[in-house]
Amino acid sequence: MDTAATDHLLSTTRSVRLKLDLERPVEDEVLADCLRLAVQAPTPGGAETWRWLVVRDREVKNALGALFRQVGEEYLRQGLARAGGADAPPQVQRMVRSGQHLIDVIERVPVLVVPCVQGVPSGGNEELSVFYGGIFPAVWGFQLALRSRGLGSTLTSYHLQHEQEAARILGVPDGVTQVGLLPVAYTTVSDFKPARRRPVPEIAFLDKWGTPLS
């Protein structure tokens, strides 16, 4: 296995908003290939409870976009205000601009993908970790597969504040849980850089909390 290639893929798969190509079509076969790879992810008890809605229809995207925008704009407004408004740190202002751009163009993104899980979450931390642990590894696998083919995405959750209304728009039956929405498009740049992250010794511990791993 070429670890240089896999390391580059893993370290440069970004949340893409500003650099989504809104004009280039996304082929069905590319999405199918990425989903085939996504569902190679581990699945609790071999249940394969994941389900995927691929949305291309403009009217459906318009309806989802309205829910997305209603929640997203208020979320960004409050977040910017908490960070100091016009005096917020530059990185916060960049994130807000990026998020606002996606809100502004969400209906124009070629494909929206809504990952779902058969079932409804319940119980405590143990049960919930199994429920969501059965879908998010597959979502990440889908995003990695997209990245390796020149496409970008970002996992969003704004529309989930109106999940029941979204379910009516999408025809999602009772007993199925939506876990997010991924705008999917080719990217307008060919590569991305690794993000700045905190050093491993600050976030990983050995044997007991607070003892650095290295």
N, C-alpha and C positions, 0 to 999 in steps of 0.2 A: 504494500500500500504506500502511495506517495504521501508521506505525512506533510511535506511542504504544501502540497495542494490542499489537503484536507484542513490543515491548520489555517491556511489563508481563507478558505471558505468559512470556517467557523468563526474566525476573528473579524471578518469583514461583512457579515450578513447584518446589515443595518435596518432600522426602521426607516423606510423610504417614504417621503411625502412630497417634498419639493421636486424631486428628480424622477417622478413618474411620467412616462411618455403618454399623454392623453390621446394622441392621434393614432398610434400604431396598434393595429388589432392584435389580440392574443389568441393564438390558434387553439382549437379544442384539443388537438393531440398533445400539445405541450402541457395543458392543464391535466389531462388524463395521465400523462407520464408522471407528473409531479405528485398527483394523488396516489398513484400506484406505489411510489416510493414512500409517501407519507404514511401509508397504512402498514408499512413494515415496522413501524414503531411498536414497542411493547404494549400489550393490552391486558388489563387485569383479568386473570382467569381465562384468557383466550376469548373474551366476550365479543370483541370487535363492535362495540356499541356506537362507534363514531358514525356520523352521517354528514354529508357535505352538500350544501346548496350553492350552486354556481349561478350567479345572476348576471344576465346580459341585457334583458329587456329594459328599455329605457323608462317605461312607465313604472316598473317595479323599482328600478334604481332611484327614480324621482321620489317615490313614496318613502323608501328607506332613507334617502338623503335628507328628507324633511325632518325625520326623527333624529337623525345623526346631527343635523345642524342645530336643532332646537336645544339639544343637551350640550353639544360641544361648545357652542359659542358662550353659553353661560359658564361652563366649566373653565374655559380659558380666561374669561373676564374675571372670575373670582380668583383664579390662580395668579394672574398678573397683579391683581390688587393686593393679595397677601404678600407678594414678593416686593411690593413697593411701587407698583404702577410704572410711571415713566422713569422712575429711579431704580427699577429692578436691575439686577446684574445682567450683563450682556448675554450670558448663556441662557438665562430665563427668557429674555426677549427673543432670542433666536428660536427657542423651542416654541414660543407662542406664535411667532410668524410662520413657522413650519406647520404647526397644527392648524392655524387659521387658513393657510393655503389649502390644506386637504379638505377642510370644511367647505371652502368656497367652490371646490371643483369635484366634490365627491361623486356627483352624478355623471361626470364626464370620464371617470376612470373606466377603462374598458370592461373590467370584470370585478364584481364583488363576490367574495366567497364567504359563506356563513357556516362555520363548523358547528355541529350539533352533537349531542349525546342522547341516546335513547335512555329515558329515565328522568327522574327529578331528584335533585340533590336533597339529602336529609341526613340527620344525625350529627355527630360530633366531628372532631378533627380527623379521626381515623377514617370514618366513612367518606367524608368530603375529599380527603386526599386520594382515596381510591377512585372516586367518581371523576374528579377533574384530572387526576393522574392518568386516566384512560384516554384523554383527548389531547392534552397540551404537548406531550412528546410528538404526537402526529402532526400537530399544527407547526411545531418547530421544524420537523422533517419536511413538511410542505414548503416552508419558507426557504429552507436550505436548498431544496431542489429547484425552486424558482430562481434563487440567486445564481446557481450554477449554470442556468440557461439564459442569464442576462435579464431576468425580471426582478422587480422589487415588490415589497409588500410591507405592511405594518399591522400588527394586531391591535384592533380598536375595540372599544366596548360601549361607546356612547349610546347606541341604539338600544342596549339592553335595559336602560331605564324605562323603555316602552316595549318590553319583550312581547307582551300579549298582542299589542297592535302590530308589531313586526311579524308575529306569527300569523296573524290574519292576512297580512300582505303577502307573505310567502307560502301560505297554505301549510304551515307546520302543525302537525296534529298535537293534541293533548298528550302529555307524557314524554315530550321531546324537549330538551333544553338547549337553547342557543347559547354559545359560550363566547361569541365575539363576531367581528366582521373584519375581513381582510381585503382592502383595496389592492388589486393586482394589475400590474402593467409592466411593460418593458421599461428599462431605466434609460435616462438621457445621458448617462455617463457609463463608461465601460468598467470602472472599478471603484472600490471604496476603501477607506483606510480603517484600521482598528480604532476603536474608541478609547478614550482615556478612562481607565478604571483604577480603583484603589488597589494597592499591592496585595498579593495573596496573604502575606503574614498579618495584615490588618483585618482580614475577613475570614481566615481559616484557622481553626484551633486544634491542638493536639490533646486528646484524652479528656481535657476539661476546658470549659468556656474560659477564654481569656489567655490561655497558654498558646502562644504563637506556634503555628505548624513548623515554621522554619525562621 
